[in-house]
Amino acid sequence: MRLALALALSLAASPTAPTANANDRVTGVVELFTSQGCSSCPPADALIEDLARLKSLAVLSFPVDYWDRLGWKDTYGSPAHSARQRAYASARGDRSVYTPQVVVNGTHHMNGADRAEIENNLQALRAQLAVAVGITHANGSLRIAVGAAPAGLSAAARAATVVVMPYLARRDVAIGRGENASRKITYTNIVRDIRPIGDWNGEPRTIEVPIASLNGADGAVVLLQTGEGNAPGPVIGAAQIKLTPSN
């Protein structure tokens, strides 16, 4: 995951752990891989809308593009989302790619409509998000503060990437063809970009991102994620910020 920076960013060391959004600290990350062309996906999309109301969770929808061949091109589908899903499967070594699929905290996968399984995994993996991450915004920029590595964090986990994912909070889509023809479905926290913005080695740091570079996003999730190359690994810290009143 050591990628070149996608933006001109202002970087600075932070002597203390972040305090931004301390009362809403994210303890779980839910990534849903979904498609407007998948007849099994609407129940998962509805569940994601419900889970997104919980401030302790960072919940994201990643519409994939590989079901476009079924007669309806997903209006938010992205090859980058499909690539992320496949990269997760490769990292796990199980080649399990399907919709609706949820990945919890970058590790375990399950059916995206299975609330009980998702909640059980969130509880079991709660301690994994051990690094404090906070976000504030002022003067036209997001200020992302990543804390120091806690005692006992492995050397491998101390080599992580800070990733910003701007999203659209809620969009209703009337589907004209394919497996969901004539249905109107609500999508929640639709990811519009997967943007690595810096590396983290266990030391506190801050990164500033111009809000204008987020292209009108309603909000953003920041992940502190381990991994090698293009293979995403466990998420060890996360934060979320809302940028529009309706979000």
TAGI-V458459 format. One record per pair of residues at least 12 apart in sequence whose ideal C-beta (glycine too) atoms are under 10 Angstrom apart, sorted by the first residue. I is the first residue (numbers start at 0). J is the second residue. Records with the same first field share a line. If there is no record, write none. Layout:
BEGIN
I = J ; J
END
This chain:
BEGIN
0 = 86 ; 158 ; 159 ; 160 ; 161 ; 162 ; 195 ; 198 ; 224 ; 225 ; 226 ; 227 ; 228 ; 229 ; 230 ; 231 ; 232
1 = 158 ; 160 ; 195 ; 198 ; 226 ; 227 ; 228 ; 229
2 = 160 ; 162 ; 194 ; 195 ; 196 ; 197 ; 198 ; 228 ; 229
3 = 195
4 = 194 ; 195 ; 196 ; 197 ; 198 ; 206
5 = 163 ; 192 ; 193 ; 194 ; 195 ; 196 ; 208 ; 212
6 = 163 ; 194 ; 195 ; 196 ; 197 ; 206 ; 207 ; 208 ; 209 ; 212
7 = 208 ; 209 ; 212
8 = 140 ; 143 ; 161 ; 163 ; 196 ; 197 ; 206 ; 207 ; 208 ; 209 ; 212
9 = 140 ; 142 ; 205 ; 206 ; 207 ; 208 ; 209
10 = 196 ; 197 ; 204 ; 205 ; 206 ; 207
11 = 142 ; 144 ; 204 ; 205 ; 206 ; 207
12 = 202 ; 203 ; 204 ; 205
13 = 133 ; 142 ; 143 ; 144 ; 145 ; 146 ; 147 ; 202 ; 203 ; 204 ; 205 ; 206
14 = 147 ; 202 ; 203
15 = 131 ; 144 ; 146 ; 147 ; 203
16 = 130 ; 131 ; 132 ; 133 ; 144 ; 145 ; 146 ; 147 ; 149 ; 203
17 = 130 ; 131 ; 132 ; 133 ; 134 ; 135 ; 142 ; 143 ; 144 ; 145 ; 146 ; 147 ; 203 ; 204 ; 205 ; 236 ; 238
18 = 131 ; 133 ; 135 ; 144 ; 146
19 = 131 ; 132 ; 133 ; 134 ; 135 ; 136 ; 141 ; 142 ; 143 ; 144 ; 205 ; 238 ; 240
20 = 54 ; 131 ; 132 ; 133 ; 134 ; 135 ; 144 ; 238 ; 239 ; 240
21 = 131 ; 133
22 = 54
23 = 54 ; 55 ; 133 ; 238 ; 239 ; 240
24 = 54 ; 55 ; 128 ; 131 ; 132 ; 133 ; 236 ; 237 ; 238
25 = 53 ; 54 ; 55 ; 56 ; 57 ; 58 ; 128 ; 132 ; 133 ; 220 ; 221 ; 222 ; 234 ; 236 ; 237 ; 238 ; 239
26 = 53 ; 54 ; 55 ; 56 ; 57 ; 104 ; 121 ; 122 ; 124 ; 125 ; 126 ; 127 ; 128 ; 237
27 = 50 ; 53 ; 55 ; 56 ; 57 ; 58 ; 103 ; 104 ; 117 ; 118 ; 120 ; 121 ; 122 ; 124 ; 125 ; 127 ; 128 ; 234 ; 237
28 = 56 ; 57 ; 58 ; 59 ; 102 ; 103 ; 104 ; 105 ; 106 ; 121 ; 124 ; 127 ; 128 ; 220 ; 222 ; 224 ; 233 ; 234 ; 236 ; 237 ; 239
29 = 46 ; 47 ; 50 ; 51 ; 53 ; 56 ; 57 ; 58 ; 59 ; 60 ; 101 ; 102 ; 103 ; 104 ; 111 ; 117 ; 118 ; 120 ; 121 ; 188
30 = 47 ; 57 ; 58 ; 59 ; 60 ; 61 ; 80 ; 83 ; 84 ; 87 ; 100 ; 101 ; 102 ; 103 ; 104 ; 105 ; 108 ; 111 ; 164 ; 188 ; 190 ; 220 ; 222 ; 231 ; 234
31 = 43 ; 44 ; 46 ; 47 ; 50 ; 58 ; 59 ; 60 ; 61 ; 62 ; 98 ; 99 ; 100 ; 101 ; 102 ; 111 ; 112 ; 117 ; 186 ; 187 ; 188 ; 190
32 = 59 ; 60 ; 61 ; 62 ; 63 ; 65 ; 80 ; 81 ; 83 ; 84 ; 85 ; 87 ; 96 ; 97 ; 98 ; 99 ; 100 ; 101 ; 102 ; 108 ; 111
33 = 47 ; 60 ; 61 ; 62 ; 63 ; 66 ; 73 ; 75 ; 76 ; 80 ; 98 ; 99 ; 100 ; 101 ; 111 ; 184 ; 186 ; 187 ; 189
34 = 61 ; 62 ; 63 ; 64 ; 65 ; 66 ; 67 ; 69 ; 71 ; 73 ; 75 ; 76 ; 80 ; 81 ; 98 ; 99 ; 177 ; 178 ; 179
35 = 62 ; 63 ; 66 ; 67 ; 69 ; 71 ; 72 ; 73 ; 74 ; 75 ; 76 ; 172 ; 174 ; 175 ; 176 ; 177 ; 178 ; 179 ; 182 ; 184 ; 186
36 = 62 ; 63 ; 64 ; 65 ; 66 ; 67 ; 68 ; 69 ; 70 ; 71 ; 72 ; 73 ; 76 ; 98 ; 174 ; 176 ; 177 ; 178 ; 179 ; 180
37 = 62 ; 63 ; 65 ; 66 ; 69 ; 71 ; 73 ; 97 ; 98 ; 99 ; 111 ; 177 ; 178 ; 179
38 = 66 ; 69 ; 98 ; 177 ; 178 ; 179 ; 180 ; 182
39 = 97 ; 98 ; 99 ; 110 ; 111 ; 112 ; 178 ; 179
40 = 60 ; 62 ; 63 ; 66 ; 98 ; 99 ; 100 ; 111 ; 112 ; 178 ; 179 ; 184 ; 186
41 = 99 ; 112 ; 174 ; 178 ; 179 ; 182 ; 184 ; 185
42 = 99 ; 110 ; 111 ; 112 ; 113 ; 114
43 = 60 ; 98 ; 99 ; 100 ; 101 ; 110 ; 111 ; 112 ; 113 ; 114 ; 117
44 = 60 ; 62 ; 99 ; 111 ; 112 ; 172 ; 184 ; 185 ; 186 ; 187
45 = 112 ; 184 ; 185 ; 187
46 = 58 ; 99 ; 101 ; 111 ; 112 ; 113 ; 114 ; 117 ; 187
47 = 59 ; 60 ; 99 ; 101 ; 111 ; 112 ; 117 ; 185 ; 186 ; 187 ; 188
48 = 60 ; 169 ; 184 ; 185 ; 186 ; 187 ; 188
49 = 114 ; 187
50 = 101 ; 114 ; 117 ; 118 ; 121 ; 187 ; 188
51 = 166 ; 168 ; 169 ; 187 ; 188 ; 239 ; 246
52 = 187
53 = 121
54 = 239
55 = 121 ; 125 ; 239
56 = 103 ; 117 ; 121 ; 237 ; 239
57 = 104 ; 128 ; 132 ; 164 ; 166 ; 188 ; 218 ; 219 ; 220 ; 221 ; 222 ; 234 ; 237 ; 238 ; 239
58 = 101 ; 166 ; 187 ; 188 ; 220 ; 239
59 = 80 ; 102 ; 164 ; 166 ; 187 ; 188 ; 189 ; 190 ; 193 ; 220 ; 222 ; 239
60 = 75 ; 80 ; 99 ; 111 ; 166 ; 167 ; 170 ; 186 ; 187 ; 188 ; 189 ; 190
61 = 75 ; 76 ; 77 ; 79 ; 80 ; 81 ; 83 ; 84 ; 98 ; 100 ; 102 ; 164 ; 166 ; 188 ; 189 ; 190 ; 193
62 = 74 ; 75 ; 76 ; 77 ; 80 ; 81 ; 98 ; 172 ; 186 ; 189 ; 190
63 = 75 ; 76 ; 77 ; 78 ; 79 ; 80 ; 81 ; 82 ; 83 ; 84 ; 85 ; 96 ; 97 ; 98 ; 100
64 = 76 ; 77 ; 78 ; 79 ; 80 ; 81 ; 82
65 = 78 ; 80 ; 81 ; 84 ; 85 ; 96 ; 98
66 = 81 ; 98 ; 177 ; 178
67 = 177
68 = 177
69 = 176 ; 177 ; 178 ; 179
70 = 175 ; 176 ; 177 ; 178 ; 179 ; 180
71 = 174 ; 175 ; 176 ; 177 ; 178 ; 179 ; 180
72 = 176 ; 177
73 = 172 ; 174 ; 177 ; 186
74 = 170 ; 172 ; 173 ; 174 ; 186 ; 189
75 = 167 ; 170 ; 172 ; 186 ; 189 ; 190 ; 191
77 = 189 ; 190 ; 191 ; 192 ; 193
79 = 190 ; 191 ; 192 ; 193
80 = 189 ; 190 ; 193
81 = 96
82 = 193 ; 229
83 = 102 ; 190 ; 193 ; 229 ; 231
84 = 96 ; 97 ; 98 ; 100 ; 102 ; 108 ; 231
85 = 229 ; 230
86 = 226 ; 228 ; 229 ; 230 ; 231 ; 232
87 = 100 ; 102 ; 105 ; 106 ; 108 ; 226 ; 230 ; 231 ; 232
88 = 100 ; 102 ; 108 ; 230
89 = 228 ; 229 ; 230 ; 231
90 = 105 ; 106 ; 225 ; 226 ; 227 ; 228 ; 229 ; 230 ; 231 ; 232 ; 233
91 = 105 ; 106 ; 107 ; 108 ; 230 ; 232
93 = 108
95 = 108 ; 109
96 = 108
97 = 110 ; 111
98 = 110 ; 111
99 = 111 ; 112 ; 113
101 = 113 ; 116 ; 117 ; 120
102 = 120 ; 231 ; 234
103 = 116 ; 117 ; 118 ; 119 ; 120 ; 121 ; 122 ; 123 ; 124 ; 127 ; 234
104 = 120 ; 121 ; 123 ; 124 ; 125 ; 126 ; 127 ; 128 ; 222 ; 224 ; 233 ; 234 ; 235 ; 237
105 = 124 ; 127 ; 128 ; 222 ; 224 ; 225 ; 226 ; 231 ; 232 ; 233 ; 234 ; 235 ; 237
106 = 120 ; 123 ; 124 ; 127 ; 231 ; 232 ; 233 ; 234
107 = 119 ; 120 ; 121 ; 123 ; 124 ; 233
108 = 120
124 = 233 ; 234
127 = 156 ; 233 ; 234 ; 235 ; 236
128 = 222 ; 223 ; 233 ; 234 ; 235 ; 236 ; 237 ; 238
129 = 146 ; 148 ; 149 ; 150 ; 151 ; 152 ; 156 ; 223 ; 235 ; 236
130 = 145 ; 146 ; 147 ; 148 ; 149 ; 152 ; 156 ; 157 ; 159 ; 199 ; 201 ; 203 ; 223 ; 234 ; 235 ; 236 ; 237
131 = 144 ; 145 ; 146 ; 147 ; 149 ; 203 ; 223 ; 236 ; 238
132 = 144 ; 145 ; 146 ; 161 ; 199 ; 220 ; 221 ; 222 ; 223 ; 234 ; 235 ; 236 ; 237 ; 238 ; 239
133 = 145 ; 146 ; 205 ; 221 ; 236 ; 238 ; 240
134 = 163 ; 208 ; 218 ; 219 ; 220 ; 221 ; 238 ; 239 ; 240 ; 241
135 = 205 ; 238 ; 240
136 = 207 ; 208 ; 210 ; 219 ; 240 ; 241 ; 242
137 = 207 ; 210
138 = 207 ; 209 ; 210
139 = 207 ; 209 ; 210 ; 211
140 = 206 ; 207 ; 208 ; 209 ; 210 ; 211 ; 212
141 = 163 ; 165 ; 196 ; 206 ; 207 ; 208 ; 209 ; 210 ; 212 ; 213 ; 219 ; 221 ; 238 ; 240 ; 242
142 = 205 ; 206 ; 207 ; 208 ; 240
143 = 161 ; 163 ; 196 ; 197 ; 204 ; 205 ; 206 ; 207 ; 208 ; 219 ; 221 ; 223 ; 238 ; 240
144 = 203 ; 204 ; 205 ; 206 ; 221 ; 238
145 = 159 ; 161 ; 197 ; 199 ; 201 ; 202 ; 203 ; 204 ; 205 ; 206 ; 221 ; 223 ; 236 ; 238
146 = 199 ; 201 ; 202 ; 203 ; 204 ; 223 ; 236
147 = 199 ; 201 ; 202 ; 203 ; 204
148 = 199 ; 200 ; 201 ; 202 ; 203 ; 235 ; 236
149 = 201 ; 235
152 = 201 ; 235
153 = 225 ; 235
154 = 201
155 = 225 ; 226 ; 227 ; 232 ; 233
156 = 199 ; 201 ; 223 ; 225 ; 232 ; 233 ; 235
157 = 199 ; 200 ; 201 ; 202 ; 225 ; 235
158 = 198 ; 199 ; 200 ; 201 ; 225 ; 226 ; 227 ; 232
159 = 197 ; 198 ; 199 ; 200 ; 201 ; 222 ; 223 ; 224 ; 225 ; 226 ; 232 ; 233 ; 234 ; 235 ; 236
160 = 195 ; 196 ; 197 ; 198 ; 199 ; 222 ; 223 ; 224 ; 225 ; 226 ; 231 ; 232
161 = 194 ; 195 ; 196 ; 197 ; 198 ; 199 ; 204 ; 206 ; 208 ; 221 ; 222 ; 223 ; 224 ; 236
162 = 192 ; 193 ; 194 ; 195 ; 196 ; 197 ; 220 ; 221 ; 222 ; 223 ; 224 ; 226 ; 231 ; 234 ; 237
163 = 192 ; 193 ; 194 ; 195 ; 196 ; 197 ; 206 ; 208 ; 212 ; 213 ; 216 ; 219 ; 220 ; 221 ; 222
164 = 188 ; 190 ; 191 ; 192 ; 193 ; 194 ; 213 ; 216 ; 218 ; 219 ; 220 ; 221 ; 222 ; 237 ; 239
165 = 189 ; 190 ; 191 ; 192 ; 193 ; 194 ; 208 ; 210 ; 212 ; 213 ; 214 ; 215 ; 216 ; 217 ; 218 ; 219 ; 220 ; 242
166 = 187 ; 188 ; 189 ; 190 ; 191 ; 192 ; 213 ; 216 ; 217 ; 218 ; 219 ; 220 ; 239 ; 242 ; 246
167 = 186 ; 187 ; 188 ; 189 ; 190 ; 191 ; 215 ; 216 ; 217 ; 218 ; 243 ; 246
168 = 186 ; 187 ; 188 ; 189 ; 216 ; 217 ; 218 ; 241 ; 242 ; 243 ; 245 ; 246
169 = 185 ; 186 ; 187 ; 188 ; 189 ; 217 ; 245 ; 246
170 = 184 ; 185 ; 186 ; 187 ; 188 ; 189 ; 217
171 = 183 ; 184 ; 185 ; 186
172 = 184 ; 185 ; 186 ; 189
188 = 217 ; 218 ; 219 ; 220 ; 239 ; 246
189 = 216 ; 217
190 = 216 ; 219 ; 220
191 = 213 ; 214 ; 215 ; 216 ; 217 ; 219
192 = 212 ; 213 ; 214 ; 216 ; 219
193 = 222 ; 231
194 = 208 ; 212 ; 213 ; 219 ; 221
195 = 222 ; 224
196 = 208 ; 212 ; 221
199 = 223 ; 224 ; 225 ; 235 ; 236
206 = 221
208 = 221
210 = 240 ; 242
213 = 242
215 = 242 ; 243
216 = 240 ; 241 ; 242 ; 243 ; 246
217 = 241 ; 242 ; 243 ; 244 ; 245 ; 246
218 = 239 ; 240 ; 241 ; 242 ; 243 ; 246
219 = 238 ; 239 ; 240 ; 241 ; 242
220 = 237 ; 238 ; 239 ; 240
221 = 236 ; 237 ; 238 ; 239 ; 240
222 = 234 ; 235 ; 236 ; 237 ; 238 ; 239
223 = 235 ; 236 ; 237 ; 238
224 = 236 ; 237
END
